[in-house]
Amino acid sequence: MTKELNPSCPTWRDTSLPQRPKSRRMAKAWITQRMLHSTDAMFQQHGFPAWDAPQEVMDVCHTSTVRPLPEKNKLFA
């Protein structure tokens, strides 16, 4: 059983990568896994809906009417 990391905790986001290529690849894989496992909690914390939440689609059509400008001499009458 694995416990999800606290997404607010700076333990893994402030991690630097090692210089050696093999260690660097391992560190990248570890950081990527931590990001993946805390994605749902992070989205929920910031008010995003769950990935499997029902979606509503709205199709909005804006229309406008263009009226001709009044004649110049009628503007200041």
C-alpha positions in Angstrom: 0.0 0.0 0.0 1.4 3.4 -1.0 0.5 6.6 0.7 -0.1 9.6 -1.5 2.3 12.5 -0.9 0.9 15.8 0.2 0.9 18.0 -2.9 1.4 21.1 -0.8 4.6 19.8 0.7 7.8 20.9 -1.0 9.6 17.6 -0.5 9.7 16.5 -4.1 9.1 19.7 -6.1 12.2 21.4 -4.7 14.4 18.4 -5.6 17.4 18.9 -7.8 18.6 16.4 -10.3 21.9 14.5 -9.9 24.6 15.0 -12.5 25.3 11.4 -13.3 23.1 10.2 -16.2 21.9 7.0 -14.6 21.0 8.7 -11.3 19.5 11.6 -13.3 17.2 9.2 -15.2 16.1 7.5 -11.9 15.4 10.9 -10.3 13.4 12.1 -13.3 11.3 8.8 -13.2 10.8 9.2 -9.4 9.7 12.9 -9.8 7.4 12.0 -12.7 5.8 9.3 -10.6 5.2 11.6 -7.7 3.6 14.2 -10.0 1.4 11.5 -11.6 0.2 10.2 -8.2 -0.6 13.6 -6.8 -2.4 15.0 -9.9 -5.9 14.3 -8.7 -5.3 15.8 -5.3 -3.7 18.9 -6.8 -6.5 19.5 -9.3 -9.1 19.0 -6.5 -7.2 21.4 -4.2 -7.5 24.1 -6.9 -11.1 23.5 -7.8 -10.9 21.5 -11.0 -13.5 18.8 -11.5 -12.4 15.1 -11.3 -11.3 13.6 -14.6 -14.3 11.3 -14.7 -16.9 14.0 -13.7 -19.8 14.5 -16.1 -19.1 17.3 -18.6 -21.6 19.9 -19.8 -21.0 21.3 -23.2 -22.4 24.8 -24.0 -22.7 26.0 -27.5 -23.0 29.8 -27.5 -23.6 31.8 -30.6 -23.1 35.6 -30.4 -24.9 37.8 -32.9 -24.9 41.5 -33.2 -26.7 44.1 -35.3 -24.7 46.8 -36.9 -26.5 50.1 -37.4 -25.2 52.8 -39.7 -23.7 55.8 -38.1 -26.0 58.9 -38.2 -25.1 61.6 -40.7 -22.5 64.0 -39.6 -24.7 67.1 -39.6 -27.4 65.3 -37.5 -24.9 64.4 -34.8 -24.6 67.9 -33.4 -28.1 69.3 -34.1 
